[in-house]
Each structure stands twice: as C-alpha cells, then as structure tokens.
Amino acid sequence: MADAGRPGPHRARYRRILRFASLQLVQLWWFELFLPRIGLAGIAERTRTDRMRRIAQRFHVLAVDLGGLMIKVGQFMSSRLDVLPPEITDELAGLQDEVPAVPFADIKALAEAELGVPFDRAFAWVDERALAAASLGQVHRARLSELDAADTGLENVVVKVQRPGIDEIVAVDLAALRKVAGWLRRVRIVSDRVDAPALVEEFAQTSLEEIDYLHEAQSAERFGENFAADARVATPEVVWERTTRRVLTLEDVTAIKINDTDALRGAGIDPDEVADAFAKAMFEQVFTHSFFHADPHPGNIFVTPGATPDAWRLTFIDFGMMGQVPEGLRSGLRALVIAVASRDGRKLVDAAQEVGVLLPSADTKEFEKAITALFARFGGMGFAELATVDPREFRDFASEFGDTIRALPFQLPEGMLLLFRAVALTSGMCSGLNPTFNVWDAVEPFAAQLLRDETGNTVRAFADEAWRAAVTTARLPGRIDAVITEIEEGTITFDTSRLERRLDSLIRIGRRVVSAVVFAGLAVGGALLIVPTPPLGIVLLAASVVPLAHALFAGVGRR
C-alpha cells in the first residue's frame, strides 16, 4: 500500500487527503454521471455552482489545517483558470501561505545540523522572532560573524530555514496527489478536459525546486547577472558560506514594499514611475532573458531609495519560484502575438495548439468561430478603449460563446502557467500603483521586437530559398548541355529491363482480365439460352471453358 511503513502522523495525513478526494469524486460521479443518466441532468446543472464553491471551501479548511504542501496546492489550483471553474479559483485565491512560526529552538537545531557549526559561531546575532513564517520554511534576521562579514563585505543578513520534517511531509503530500491524479485519469469527464497526472508532476517539480535552497541561491545569482548592467534592478547577494539545501543566507535588502504608495511618496518616489519600471523589468525577464520571477507579489519586491529621489531601484527577493521560456514556447508565443496582431482566428487556434494550450481532443471549429467573433467585436480596441465598452457587450459575448470556451479542454503547460501568473501579478501590481496603467504600453516594445524577429526570420528563410533556387538555375544550362552532348555521342544509356518486366506483367494481367470478361459473357449467354434454344446454350457454356481456363491458369509457372 502507498502509505505502508510511514509514521503514524504521516499515515493519517495521507489517508485524510485521500478521504477528502474520494468523497469529492463520489459527489462528482453522483451529480455529473449518474443523475444525467436517469434524466435528472437539470438538478446537476442547478446545483453545480454551489457544489463547486462548497468543495473549494472544504479544501480551504483542509489546507489551512494540514499546512505543508497543501497550502501550495490551493494556491496552485487558484491560478488554474484554464481547467477549474471560477467558483473554485475565486474561493482559493485568498489562501495565504501564513502559518504559525516554528519554535526558534527547533529552527536553530536544524540550521546548526545543516551548517555544521553552532549558531554563535556562524552568526554574531540572530533575531529569535520570525520575520516571516510560511508552510515550507521561515525567515529570521541575523548579523554575520566578524570573520564572515570581513570575507563577504556584508553584515546584516536574513536566514531562511526549512521547517523541520518538511521533506517527509512534502513526500507524503505528493504521494497522495499522485494517487488522486491516477483516480482522475479514469474519470472520462475529467480526463477529456485535463491531464491530471501531468498537472501533479508539474506541481511536484516546482515544489521540490522551492524547498531546495541551493537551487534558489543559483536562481538569485542568475537573475542578478541578467540585470548586472541595469542600475534600476537589484538582487540580494548570496552568502554561500552559510547556505545549504535547507538553509539560505542572503543579504538583508529590506526596504519600502512596492505597493506602499504612501511610503514611496514620502521618499519622493513617484508610484507611476515605479509601475513603469517594474513592468519593464518583468517583461524584459520574459522576452529578453527567458528567465523570470514567477511570484512577484508585493512581499517579494522592494523599492530601495538612493542618494537622490531619482536614484531608487527595484530589489527582487525570493527566487524559489522561477519560470523559463524555452525556445519552443517562445516560438509559440511569437505565433500568438502575430495572430492577435493580425486578428486571425485560425492562426490563433494553430498557435494555441503549438504551445500546448489545447489538448489533442479539442474540437477547435467552435473555438475558432468564438475567437473570430471576439476579434471582430473588440479586436481594434486598446485596453483604455475596452474600459469604456458597455459591460452588456461583454455579457452578450460571454452568453453566446461562454459555454463553448469552457467546454474546450484547455490546459496550460507549466512554463505558460508561470508566465500567466507573473503577467497577472505584474498587471495587478502596476494598476495598484497607477490606476491608468496600460499593460499593453509595457508589452508593446517587446511584442514589436518579436514581430521584427519573425519578419527577419521570414526574410532570411526566403533569401536562403531564393539563393538555392538561383544556384540551381545557374547550374541548369551546363547540366542540360552535358546531357545533350552524351546523347549526341551515344554514350548515354538507360536501364529499361525493370520497366520491360513490369510492362510484360501488366500485359499478361490485361489478357487474363479480357478472358474473364469473355467467360462471363459466354456463361451468362449460355445460361439464358439453355431453355429456349438448348443446343446453342450448351455450345456457349462449353465454349466458356476456354477463356475461364486462360483467366485462371495463364502465367502459372512464370515468375
């Protein structure tokens, strides 16, 4: 059994997750499969919204109670607008990763075991009060020892330590999630819309990376290198001497939270400028570096004042959740941008399939029709213009095509999901700083560059093809002249033996077909005349034996 051999508390945790999932699956079977089969689909339709909301509420309670990875599961589900109804995502959107802090004695013991030295030697001072406590780890302020401070040039740091026993809890939670995903794969109405095992594996990969602090430290350094030439963006320095897989020590860069507009204005910093700089930095990560911060919420972005009001910089922290844009996804995004720019519904559907947004089972005809209608109705508008559209226009569109869109088997690949999350958080943050912020103004320069790249690629491909055609054309007269010369000299030869054998075979087959037709004619004629004119009928039937024999046995013995 999957939970065999686990300690008692973890076995109970595993079973509690499976019990919750099995009860929801029974409810799903009853309302979505059984009732429609006995003609009571109307009951399922009327109760669906309330049922989905209650499921989300019960999971919210379960996640807060269990903590560990389950809070991350809830947050992950709240972002899956592609596969979950809004009743669930809305309810889980407020699930915060805030749990009671672990006693400092437990944190100290784990950190000392990881670092291999007592806290008193590793740090000159550590604040026993947690600066932040989450389901996977917690953070304390500290000051480096004199020796480490001299080596690193740093003094004040923050120490991030895993919660004791979190590795085992994560393993138990992932085992339970994989079991549930296996159940869901066997439920047709679920498997047609979402690849549950793939979703779990995506989530597992992200979660395992998030609890590996060496991975986070490497991501922080890579992020910093990408913006090394940009004075407007900063990252904390990693103290590698005090960093392991379970302990991460970083420069303390605490400053003004990016969404604290009063503090920004108090420091002489214009929030509108911060919004523009933040959006530019985020989209540069996506379009230029293909490596982006996937969790840019207010707690992870500081605005650090400089010597003058204009010398402030954005300081990013917490690099546990990072996203990458591989070349395949970048190509798909380029196709999406081109489709939107040209308002071509067919191209957008093709791009969605290239990116992997639509599962292979998707029927795209109705989706293409909906997208074409969307472009026709709203395609020529910018974000500012869309804000002035009568809400009834959007309601009419949702009423006409909402069911079509929701019925499609959408599923965002992990890279795309993290990208959408980052863009959504960026847009929301910037709108909070500047109510008139238009995200397209920030995206447009990068989108234009994508289009220029695509145009350049097309021109290069056309030029390469033209060059190959020109080379072939240039060589063609010489090749023709050489062939004519060989013909005139009688030196050109053709091997026709195979062609001759093939023609002989076709001729033989044709003759046998003719014999079969003659046999049929004689046999039918003889059968018809056997009663009114017996002698003639017998002659025709007897004569039909000859063409029959030829049709059956001609060529026997030939290869």
ABEGO torsion letter per residue (X at the ends): XAABGBBAAAAAAAAAAAAAAAAAAAAAAAAAAAAAAAGAAAAAAAAAAAAAAAAAAAAAAAAAAAEEAAAAAAAAAAABAAABBAAAAAAAAABBBBBBBBBAAAAAAAAAAAAGBBAAAABABBBABBABBBAABBBBBBBBBAAAAAAAGBABBBBBBBBBGAAAAAAAAAAAAAAAAAAAAABAAAAAABBAAAAAAAAAAAAAAAABAAAAAAAAAAAAAAAAABAABBBBBBBAAABBAABBBBBBABBBBAABAAAAAAAGBBAAAAAAAAAAAAAAAAAAAGBBBABBBAAABBBBBBABAAABBBBBBGAABBBBBBAAAAAAAAAAAAAAAAGBAAAAAAAAAAAGABBAABBAAAAAAAAAAAAAAAAABBAAAAAABBAAAAAAAAAAAAAAAAABBBBBBAAAAAAAAAAAAAAAAAAAABAABBAAAAAAAAAAAAAAAAAAAAAAAAAAAAAAAAAAAAAAAAAAAAAAAAAAAGABBBBAAAAAAAAAAAAAAAAAAAAAAAAAAAAAAAAAAAAABAAAAAAAAAAAAAAAAAAAABGBGBX
